[in-house]
Amino acid sequence: MLVSVDRVQGSGPRETGAWMAVCADRLFGTIGGGQLEFDAIARAREFLRAGAVSEELRRYALGPSLGQCCGGVVHLRYEWLDEGQADGLRERLAHEERLMPVALFGGGHVGRAIIELLGRLPAEVIWVDSRDEIFPATLPDNVDAEHSDPVQSTVQDLKPGSHVLIMSFSHAEDLDVVAACLRRQRERGDLPYIGLIGSKSKWATFRHRLEARGFSEAELAHVTCPIGVPGIGGKQPEVIAIAVVAQLLQQRAG
């Protein structure tokens, strides 16, 4: 059974489009937890045992009857899934949940730590590196790895609205990817975030080189460097990854 949030009035634990898949003995995803989710799981399994859905849409008031005090109303949709509906299901759920497109250039320690986080978040990720052997054998379901040499050639094919993170093993590659992103931004204006890992001195050097390539002050202002939420100390890959992903989520919410 697929249980999805069809509509929310007022305050609710999850947004419209959030979903969970309920099997007889397994559960994937979440619609927010608590008594609302417990009730939805029980109802979905009743439908599974019956072999049919008797109530496609159900209204839940998040009040005393559910032991919750959100104060809103959530409408849940129940759908029977079978093998014939597998094709296109991932794309459909990605559209409904409005996944954040992310392009990550670089397969180093920080890149791997970021992938671990994004693999648990509502994102669709393309992970790019010029070294084909750099990617791990297994990846999260929402991550696609792509070998590209030259690495910047992938930029023109990124999904519109992509949030770009640049952290390759080479400063020369980083510079080429930034330049490619700025050219695309000049032509299409569809990259809301271009983030470059590095220090203020690295960015100062990059600014001079990008100015020499003809990019204006306004165009360069579209690049975030250093990246990550300010105030989070530590240079361990996992700490940097948390700060960077938090900044992505802030940017998306803004």
VODODO-762439 format. One line per field, with one value per residue (C-alpha): residue number from 1; x, y, z. Coordinates in pm, whole numbers, plus 50000, padded with zeros to 5 digits. Example, Ala and Ser with C-alpha at 12.3 -4.5 7.8 and 13.67 -1.06 7.14 Angstrom:
REM residues 2
pos	(1 2)
xx	(51230 51367)
yy	(49550 49894)
zz	(50780 50714)
***
This chain:
REM residues 254
pos	(1 2 3 4 5 6 7 8 9 10 11 12 13 14 15 16 17 18 19 20 21 22 23 24 25 26 27 28 29 30 31 32 33 34 35 36 37 38 39 40 41 42 43 44 45 46 47 48 49 50 51 52 53 54 55 56 57 58 59 60 61 62 63 64 65 66 67 68 69 70 71 72 73 74 75 76 77 78 79 80 81 82 83 84 85 86 87 88 89 90 91 92 93 94 95 96 97 98 99 100 101 102 103 104 105 106 107 108 109 110 111 112 113 114 115 116 117 118 119 120 121 122 123 124 125 126 127 128 129 130 131 132 133 134 135 136 137 138 139 140 141 142 143 144 145 146 147 148 149 150 151 152 153 154 155 156 157 158 159 160 161 162 163 164 165 166 167 168 169 170 171 172 173 174 175 176 177 178 179 180 181 182 183 184 185 186 187 188 189 190 191 192 193 194 195 196 197 198 199 200 201 202 203 204 205 206 207 208 209 210 211 212 213 214 215 216 217 218 219 220 221 222 223 224 225 226 227 228 229 230 231 232 233 234 235 236 237 238 239 240 241 242 243 244 245 246 247 248 249 250 251 252 253 254)
xx	(50000 50115 50002 50059 49975 49711 49637 49724 49515 49691 49983 50080 50381 50465 50403 50178 50342 50516 50461 50525 50497 50342 50399 50276 50607 50804 50774 50946 50932 50727 50432 50543 50534 50321 49967 49873 50129 50043 49677 49766 49990 49718 49457 49690 49752 49379 49345 49631 49463 49131 49294 49127 49108 48768 48852 49093 49094 49068 49062 49255 49208 49531 49365 49284 49134 49478 49671 49832 49817 49935 49593 49576 49398 49573 49411 49579 49541 49561 49664 49715 50046 50128 50410 50248 50279 50651 50757 50764 50679 51009 50969 50612 50703 50999 50764 50503 50756 50940 51288 51576 51810 52176 52489 52802 53138 53407 53439 53673 53618 53382 53193 53137 53015 52771 52640 52571 52355 52179 52101 51867 51705 51443 51697 51788 52165 52406 52759 53031 53405 53668 53807 53578 53725 53647 53282 53186 53032 52692 52510 52188 51883 51854 52216 52349 52726 52869 53224 53295 53622 53641 53432 53276 53104 52830 52718 52522 52306 52217 51852 51712 51703 52008 52203 52570 52848 53207 53485 53700 54054 54194 54169 54199 53892 53707 53776 53652 53331 53263 53316 53083 52816 52847 52817 52504 52368 52433 52246 51961 51957 51843 52108 51986 52300 52663 52880 53260 53454 53759 53895 53850 54200 54106 53801 54006 54237 53941 53775 54076 54092 53717 53727 53999 53758 53504 53267 53121 53101 52728 52788 53062 52830 52623 52900 52905 53257 53338 53037 52847 52640 52862 52949 52990 53350 53565 53719 53631 53454 53138 53124 53175 52909 52651 52723 52700 52379 52222 52303 52142 51825 51828 51873 51593 51357 51442)
yy	(50000 50352 50606 50968 51309 51439 51768 51954 52222 52415 52250 51893 51665 51634 51829 51745 51472 51295 50919 50580 50233 49971 49597 49316 49307 49612 49988 50242 50618 50817 51053 51201 50941 50942 50815 50944 50714 50420 50449 50481 50172 49968 50080 50008 49656 49601 49682 49443 49161 49236 49251 49581 49947 50037 50401 50585 50918 50965 51281 51296 51580 51614 51660 51469 51169 51095 51202 51481 51856 51987 52142 52083 51840 51587 51404 51072 50883 50502 50331 49966 49901 49598 49499 49664 50006 49982 50160 50533 50510 50660 50955 51008 51007 51238 51485 51467 51510 51784 51643 51890 51837 51841 51809 51720 51749 51558 51213 51287 51250 51546 51443 51095 51235 51464 51171 50978 51266 51339 50969 51006 51331 51429 51496 51359 51368 51339 51273 51361 51294 51264 50954 50662 50438 50687 50590 50325 49998 50077 50409 50538 50492 50866 50907 50850 50850 50978 50968 51279 51389 51682 51706 52044 51900 51762 52112 52179 51870 51932 51941 52298 52415 52211 52307 52266 52170 52188 52007 51808 51684 51961 52338 52353 52129 52333 52650 52495 52373 52713 52881 52635 52697 53074 53046 52836 53082 53365 53180 53018 53152 52816 52725 52868 52772 52736 52640 52610 52446 52636 52929 53301 53312 53037 53235 53554 53371 53224 53566 53713 53422 53431 53806 53743 53505 53787 53728 54035 54124 54047 53706 53620 53715 53409 53181 53085 53035 52925 52693 52574 52730 52979 52907 52530 52462 52165 52044 51676 51566 51478 51820 52001 51782 51870 52242 52222 52019 52247 52544 52369 52315 52679 52798 52579 52698 53058)
zz	(50000 49921 50180 50082 50224 49985 50158 50479 50649 50923 51102 51015 51070 50698 50381 50086 49878 50167 50148 50298 50145 50372 50325 50546 50736 50620 50601 50374 50419 50668 50682 51011 51286 51598 51628 51282 51123 51351 51250 50881 50893 51063 50809 50515 50644 50684 50314 50234 50422 50253 49910 49821 49922 50067 50147 49918 50104 50480 50691 51018 51267 51466 51801 52122 51940 51794 52100 51899 51939 51602 51554 51180 50950 50726 50436 50355 50029 50020 49696 49611 49437 49228 48998 48698 48862 48932 48612 48667 49038 49150 48911 49024 49394 49329 49159 49434 49714 49520 49563 49568 49269 49373 49158 49354 49179 49368 49521 49809 50183 50215 49902 50041 50373 50189 49985 50307 50430 50103 50067 50365 50253 49991 49719 49378 49337 49048 49172 48920 48912 48640 48814 48739 49008 49286 49339 49598 49482 49634 49636 49793 49572 49510 49392 49038 48983 48654 48524 48318 48163 48129 48441 48355 48047 48273 48376 48056 48116 48481 48573 48593 48952 49051 49361 49265 49505 49373 49560 49319 49389 49167 49193 48815 48781 49042 48844 48519 48684 48842 48505 48334 48599 48560 48181 48221 48476 48230 47954 48148 48504 48640 48899 49232 49425 49319 49615 49607 49889 50005 50202 50145 49993 49745 49641 49604 49363 49176 49151 48972 48729 48661 48607 48350 48177 48147 48438 48604 48971 48971 48817 49066 49352 49263 49393 49762 49896 50160 50181 50484 50760 50948 51309 51283 51381 51288 50965 50983 50662 50854 51024 50694 50532 50798 50759 50379 50366 50625 50402 50105 50307 50420 50064 49938 50212 50128)
***
